[in-house]
Amino acid sequence: MVIDHYACVEYLTKYAAKSEPRSPILRQAFNSVVQSSGADNNPHKTIKRVVMKTLGERNYAAQETMHHLLSLKLHSSTYSVIPICLNGSRKVHTNVSEDDDTCTDYLHLDVYANRHQYNKSSEVMNMNFVQFATKYKFQTNTQKLVPLPQNVVPRIFSTYSSNPKGEHFASYCKYQLFRDRMLR
């Protein structure tokens, strides 16, 4: 029986933050590696074996196990995350009829570049790319822009390393300039 609102919150917080009993997996992994490493004396193989044993098996909390068994969500959010690709890759349709012209979806970037075809309002024309992508979605079947709900968050990718000696540094610079321009 719940007597007090604060007592209920305190109980739920304590229950949700309760840790699981410690697992002997890590200790067993280190012991087995230490015992077997004496034979070959190769430190790289030893480290690799320890990492593989510790990462290969992990403990599941009772709550996580029940969520998996009951096919429940492990998280929920009031925001919808939409992926926005900048590198030109497209989603391919698997069931395309002979009447369809395209077998891929339009990219947000393509729709943004041709937004004047779908909506000529000054509001839409003055939006930057991120504003446009979080406010409108293109419906292929109607060839129209449809407003999105307020709780949309863009996830922009591809991301490349900022290492000047990396092989994708030129792409990193290109997309950084592009992102800076998009947010103005």
Backbone torsions as a table, in degrees:
resi	resn	phi	psi	omega
1	MET	NA	132.3	179.1
2	VAL	-88.7	120.2	-178.8
3	ILE	-96.7	-37.6	-171.4
4	ASP	-136.7	140.2	178.0
5	HIS	-59.1	-44.5	-178.2
6	TYR	-67.7	-36.0	177.5
7	ALA	-65.0	-38.8	178.3
8	CYS	-64.6	-46.8	178.8
9	VAL	-62.0	-42.0	179.6
10	GLU	-63.0	-42.2	179.3
11	TYR	-64.5	-45.6	-179.6
12	LEU	-63.2	-40.5	178.7
13	THR	-64.2	-44.8	179.4
14	LYS	-63.1	-41.3	-178.8
15	TYR	-67.9	-43.8	-178.4
16	ALA	-67.5	-30.8	-177.6
17	ALA	-92.2	1.3	-177.8
18	LYS	-65.2	132.0	-179.0
19	SER	-85.3	156.8	177.1
20	GLU	-84.3	158.0	176.9
21	PRO	-61.9	148.2	-177.5
22	ARG	-66.4	143.5	-178.5
23	SER	-96.6	142.5	177.3
24	PRO	-83.3	4.3	-175.2
25	ILE	-61.2	-47.5	-177.7
26	LEU	-62.7	-44.7	179.8
27	ARG	-62.5	-42.4	179.0
28	GLN	-64.3	-39.6	-179.6
29	ALA	-63.2	-48.1	179.4
30	PHE	-63.1	-42.3	179.5
31	ASN	-62.0	-44.6	-178.6
32	SER	-68.2	-34.8	178.8
33	VAL	-70.5	-41.3	179.8
34	VAL	-63.7	-40.6	179.8
35	GLN	-68.0	-38.5	-176.7
36	SER	-86.6	-15.5	-176.8
37	SER	-76.4	-15.9	180.0
38	GLY	-66.5	-27.4	-176.1
39	ALA	-74.8	-43.2	-174.7
40	ASP	-102.8	-19.0	178.0
41	ASN	50.9	32.5	176.8
42	ASN	-102.8	107.5	-175.6
43	PRO	-64.0	-33.0	-179.9
44	HIS	-65.6	-43.5	178.5
45	LYS	-65.8	-37.2	-179.8
46	THR	-64.5	-47.6	179.7
47	ILE	-63.2	-42.9	179.7
48	LYS	-61.3	-42.3	179.7
49	ARG	-63.0	-41.4	179.6
50	VAL	-64.2	-46.5	-178.9
51	VAL	-62.9	-45.1	-179.0
52	MET	-63.1	-39.8	179.5
53	LYS	-68.9	-39.5	-177.8
54	THR	-76.5	-35.4	-179.4
55	LEU	-84.8	-25.0	-178.4
56	GLY	-67.1	-32.6	-179.9
57	GLU	-123.6	136.0	176.0
58	ARG	-138.1	158.7	179.0
59	ASN	-83.3	141.9	173.0
60	TYR	-108.2	131.1	176.1
61	ALA	-69.2	157.4	-179.9
62	ALA	-58.9	-40.2	-179.2
63	GLN	-65.7	-41.6	179.8
64	GLU	-65.7	-39.3	178.2
65	THR	-61.4	-44.9	179.9
66	MET	-65.7	-37.6	177.2
67	HIS	-62.3	-41.7	178.1
68	HIS	-66.0	-45.8	-177.6
69	LEU	-64.6	-35.7	-178.2
70	LEU	-93.1	3.4	-178.6
71	SER	55.3	43.5	177.9
72	LEU	-94.8	157.8	175.8
73	LYS	-69.2	142.6	176.0
74	LEU	-87.8	-12.5	178.6
75	HIS	-151.8	162.5	172.8
76	SER	-144.4	158.3	-177.2
77	SER	-149.4	151.9	175.5
78	THR	-89.7	-3.2	179.7
79	TYR	-107.4	147.8	173.4
80	SER	-104.7	128.2	179.3
81	VAL	-99.1	126.2	178.4
82	ILE	-112.5	131.5	178.0
83	PRO	-79.2	134.9	177.6
84	ILE	-124.5	114.6	-177.0
85	CYS	-94.8	132.5	179.2
86	LEU	-104.0	-13.2	-172.4
87	ASN	-93.0	6.0	174.4
88	GLY	93.9	-4.0	178.7
89	SER	-73.3	146.5	-174.2
90	ARG	-127.4	155.8	175.3
91	LYS	-83.5	126.3	-177.4
92	VAL	-97.1	133.1	176.6
93	HIS	-78.2	138.1	-179.6
94	THR	-92.1	-26.7	179.9
95	ASN	-115.1	88.4	-177.2
96	VAL	-108.5	130.3	177.0
97	SER	-84.4	168.8	-178.7
98	GLU	-70.2	-20.7	-178.8
99	ASP	-78.3	-20.6	-176.4
100	ASP	-72.5	138.4	177.1
101	ASP	-79.8	-38.0	-174.9
102	THR	-117.2	153.3	175.4
103	CYS	-118.5	12.1	176.6
104	THR	-130.7	159.8	175.3
105	ASP	-81.2	152.8	172.0
106	TYR	-70.6	142.2	173.9
107	LEU	-78.2	153.1	173.9
108	HIS	-55.7	-37.5	-178.6
109	LEU	-64.6	-40.2	177.9
110	ASP	-64.8	-45.0	-179.5
111	VAL	-64.3	-41.3	178.8
112	TYR	-62.0	-42.8	-178.8
113	ALA	-65.2	-31.1	-178.3
114	ASN	-108.9	24.9	-174.7
115	ARG	-62.1	-25.4	179.0
116	HIS	-64.0	-22.3	178.1
117	GLN	-73.6	-26.9	-173.1
118	TYR	-103.8	-28.0	-178.6
119	ASN	-157.9	118.2	-175.9
120	LYS	-97.6	9.7	-177.7
121	SER	-65.7	149.3	-178.9
122	SER	-65.9	-29.9	178.1
123	GLU	-60.6	-48.5	-179.1
124	VAL	-68.5	-40.2	-177.4
125	MET	-69.0	-25.8	-179.2
126	ASN	-93.2	-0.2	179.8
127	MET	-76.3	145.9	169.7
128	ASN	-81.0	173.5	-173.4
129	PHE	-61.2	-44.6	-177.5
130	VAL	-66.0	-42.1	176.6
131	GLN	-60.3	-45.0	-179.2
132	PHE	-62.4	-46.0	-176.8
133	ALA	-66.9	-27.7	179.8
134	THR	-89.8	-8.7	-179.8
135	LYS	-109.6	-24.2	-175.3
136	TYR	-132.9	149.3	175.4
137	LYS	-128.7	142.8	-179.6
138	PHE	-94.7	125.3	175.2
139	GLN	-96.4	119.9	-174.9
140	THR	-68.1	-40.8	-174.9
141	ASN	-67.5	-32.6	179.4
142	THR	-99.8	-11.7	-177.3
143	GLN	57.1	41.6	-179.2
144	LYS	-132.7	158.1	172.9
145	LEU	-85.2	132.3	-179.9
146	VAL	-117.0	132.9	179.4
147	PRO	-66.9	141.8	176.2
148	LEU	-94.5	160.0	175.4
149	PRO	-66.0	168.2	-176.1
150	GLN	-69.2	-21.4	-170.5
151	ASN	-96.8	41.7	-179.2
152	VAL	-102.1	133.6	178.7
153	VAL	-123.5	126.6	179.7
154	PRO	-81.5	142.3	171.6
155	ARG	-116.4	103.4	-174.0
156	ILE	-91.6	128.8	176.5
157	PHE	-142.1	162.4	15.4
158	SER	-84.3	148.4	175.9
159	THR	-114.3	138.6	-179.1
160	TYR	-123.9	160.5	-179.3
161	SER	-69.4	143.1	178.4
162	SER	-88.8	9.4	178.8
163	ASN	-69.0	118.2	-178.1
164	PRO	-62.2	-19.5	-180.0
165	LYS	-96.5	-1.0	180.0
166	GLY	-73.9	158.4	-176.6
167	GLU	-72.7	-19.7	-178.9
168	HIS	-108.5	23.1	-178.1
169	PHE	-64.6	-36.2	178.7
170	ALA	-63.5	-41.1	177.6
171	SER	-66.4	-38.0	177.4
172	TYR	-59.5	-47.4	-179.7
173	CYS	-62.6	-43.6	-179.6
174	LYS	-59.4	-48.6	-177.1
175	TYR	-73.5	-28.8	175.2
176	GLN	-66.3	-43.8	176.2
177	LEU	-62.2	-40.9	179.9
178	PHE	-64.2	-44.7	178.5
179	ARG	-63.6	-42.6	178.7
180	ASP	-59.5	-41.3	-179.8
181	ARG	-67.8	-36.2	-177.3
182	MET	-66.3	-31.2	-173.6
183	LEU	-87.1	-3.6	179.9
184	ARG	-79.4	NA	NA
